[in-house]
Structures are given as C-alpha cells and as structure tokens.
Amino acid sequence: TVGLRNLGNSCYMNSVLQCISQIEPITQHFLKYEYLKEVNNDNPLGSGGRVTKAYSSFLSEIYSGKYSEFKPHLLKEAMSKFAPKFNNEDQHDSQ
C-alpha cells in the first residue's frame, strides 16, 4: 500500500482515495482503461473527463510499484478546476 502525502488540506481526500483504491473491481476498471468508453467528454456540466482521467493516472501511479508515498497533486488540481471550492487551503470533509 502506498501512503499519500498531505497537500496542506488533503487529509480527507487522501482517506477517501485510499478507501476507494482498495475496491478491486473499481480499481481494475480504471487500471484496464475500461472507463474510457463510459466518459462523456462532451457534457457541458462535466469536466470533459479530466477528473476521471486524473483518477486513472493516480491509480496507475500508486499501483506502479515505484512509490512508498505519493503526492496526489494532479488529481487535486483536476478536481479544483472542476470544483473551485477545493482550490484553496481550507479543510473540506469527505462528503
């Protein structure tokens, strides 16, 4: 298991990421890129698949065997662009 570094205010996000990444069917869905056929890149209310692709990249990195700890900054950046309320150093619950 790879530890996730706190990015100043990402402890709740990190705990959710660690929990979800341990759900084998979901993780394999992303690691095998099966999610790509389900992403709606054209939804004007969505992120154009950026958050989903950032999550897939995050999983690829933490399961690569290269890290004992990892900073999920690219995933946090993608989420912050889609949900600007997370683009700060404020604490947020894992709702």
Backbone torsions as a table, in degrees:
resi	resn	phi	psi	omega
1	THR	NA	137.3	-179.9
2	VAL	-96.3	132.3	174.3
3	GLY	-79.1	150.0	179.5
4	LEU	-109.3	130.3	179.5
5	ARG	-77.3	141.5	176.3
6	ASN	-74.6	133.0	180.0
7	LEU	-98.9	29.2	-179.8
8	GLY	103.4	-41.6	180.0
9	ASN	-148.6	27.8	-172.7
10	SER	-104.5	15.5	-175.7
11	CYS	-62.8	-40.2	178.3
12	TYR	-68.1	-44.0	177.4
13	MET	-59.2	-44.8	-179.1
14	ASN	-61.1	-40.6	-179.7
15	SER	-65.3	-38.3	177.0
16	VAL	-66.5	-44.2	179.1
17	LEU	-60.3	-41.1	179.1
18	GLN	-65.5	-39.9	178.5
19	CYS	-66.1	-49.7	-177.1
20	ILE	-65.4	-36.6	-178.0
21	SER	-67.8	-13.2	178.1
22	GLN	-92.1	-1.1	176.7
23	ILE	-87.3	99.4	-169.8
24	GLU	-52.7	-48.5	-178.1
25	PRO	-61.9	-39.3	179.8
26	ILE	-68.5	-46.0	-178.7
27	THR	-61.5	-44.5	179.1
28	GLN	-64.6	-34.7	177.3
29	HIS	-57.5	-40.8	179.6
30	PHE	-80.1	-41.3	-178.6
31	LEU	-66.2	-27.9	177.7
32	LYS	-92.1	4.5	178.5
33	TYR	60.2	24.6	177.5
34	GLU	-68.7	-22.3	-179.0
35	TYR	-66.4	-23.8	-173.7
36	LEU	-57.6	-35.2	-179.1
37	LYS	-74.9	-8.3	-177.8
38	GLU	-105.8	-10.1	-176.9
39	VAL	-77.5	129.4	176.0
40	ASN	-97.1	92.9	-177.9
41	ASN	-70.7	-15.5	-174.4
42	ASP	-99.5	-1.1	-179.4
43	ASN	-67.0	117.4	-177.8
44	PRO	-66.5	-17.6	178.4
45	LEU	-92.7	-8.4	-177.2
46	GLY	-94.7	-169.2	-178.3
47	SER	-101.9	10.6	-177.4
48	GLY	68.8	22.0	-179.8
49	GLY	83.4	0.5	-176.2
50	ARG	-64.5	-41.9	-179.8
51	VAL	-67.1	-43.0	179.3
52	THR	-62.5	-43.9	179.5
53	LYS	-67.8	-36.0	177.2
54	ALA	-66.4	-37.3	177.2
55	TYR	-66.3	-41.9	177.7
56	SER	-61.2	-43.3	178.0
57	SER	-63.3	-41.7	176.7
58	PHE	-57.4	-48.9	179.7
59	LEU	-62.0	-42.6	178.9
60	SER	-58.4	-40.4	-179.7
61	GLU	-68.4	-48.0	-175.2
62	ILE	-72.4	-21.1	176.7
63	TYR	-97.9	6.9	-177.7
64	SER	-76.0	-20.3	-176.4
65	GLY	85.3	2.7	-177.8
66	LYS	-87.1	-15.0	-170.4
67	TYR	-127.0	146.0	167.1
68	SER	-101.3	-22.9	171.6
69	GLU	-143.9	153.6	-172.8
70	PHE	-144.0	141.3	174.9
71	LYS	-97.9	114.2	-179.0
72	PRO	-83.0	45.5	-173.8
73	HIS	-68.3	-34.5	179.7
74	LEU	-68.0	-36.7	176.7
75	LEU	-67.8	-43.2	178.4
76	LYS	-63.1	-39.9	177.1
77	GLU	-61.6	-44.6	179.9
78	ALA	-62.5	-43.1	179.2
79	MET	-66.8	-37.2	-179.3
80	SER	-66.9	-33.8	177.4
81	LYS	-68.2	-37.1	-179.8
82	PHE	-80.7	-36.0	-179.6
83	ALA	-126.3	85.6	-173.8
84	PRO	-56.5	-19.6	179.3
85	LYS	-63.7	-16.1	178.1
86	PHE	-95.4	3.7	-178.5
87	ASN	-92.0	55.9	-179.0
88	ASN	-159.4	-171.4	179.4
89	GLU	-104.6	12.7	179.5
90	ASP	-72.8	152.4	175.9
91	GLN	-77.9	140.9	178.0
92	HIS	-134.1	137.7	176.0
93	ASP	-70.9	163.9	179.0
94	SER	-94.9	67.1	-176.4
95	GLN	-81.8	NA	NA
